[in-house]
Amino acid sequence: MKHLFTFLFVFTLTLVTFSSLAQNKNIAVQTTQTINAPVEEVYDLLRSFERFPEWSPFVVTDPEQKNQVTGTDGDVGAVFHWEGVAEKSLGTQTLSELKTNRYLLMNCDIQKPQKSKGVFEYTLSEENGQTVVVQNFSIPCNGFQKFMMNLFGVQKHISEINTLGMDRLKALAEKESALSQK
């Protein structure tokens, strides 16, 4: 009886593990921010990789991060290259799609600390004279990777980083908007 129970337990665990490995899943995080600035100004900040370090959450945790922009900044095909010093990170972010003042799509190719490909989507709308920005970030992964990421709190960490970035974007956009109205 003991052997049968052990066999069934191992068999069930193996079945669950392999079915999880076979499934493709995403880690997805959505962050929303309401900014007291015109949608055109917020859109221009989002699409400018040269201005990204001004609101990037990663500059807070890694102020010595090295970066450069290739291509025409603010246009489809522009690429933000970064190499973290404190965080030992490396990757690129490519501006892949634009819909003026409404939508941006950026593809991330992360090489370090772990290879992955993420997607940032920004949707902008105007409500009561303010700009609402919805940031969707996703990383494709299989079931086992998602399990491990959940186990180690990766999704929560991504959410905290993205919230910091959106808070910094809000502060920058509102400061610039207030200065331009004077």
C-alpha angles and dihedrals in degrees: 000000000000091000092049091052091048091048093049092047093050092043092051092046091049092048093050092046095050094044089051091050091052095052121087113220137169134226101222129185127182122197124183126196131180112211126193094223136090116279091238092059094047091047091051091051092049095050096045110091089183088063095041094094088062091068104016114129089213093065087063093057096033110027092170092058112140119223144165138182124227127189123026108325112240095017130102108275096034111136130207111206119196138181117187120217103189094027097042091224130150132183152103137253118205126201099229107168138015134187107183113259092343114064144016130182122196126182118210123207107192116192100172145070084011129351113253141136119228134181129218118197122184122193118189130196137166121240124173093339093310132103119241113203120194113193117195117189124182138174119194115229140155123254095266092050090049090050091051093045090052091046091055096040096247094147091052090049091050089049092052093048093047091048090051090051093049091047090052091047089052093050093048096045094046092048092050092044091052091049093050092051093057 
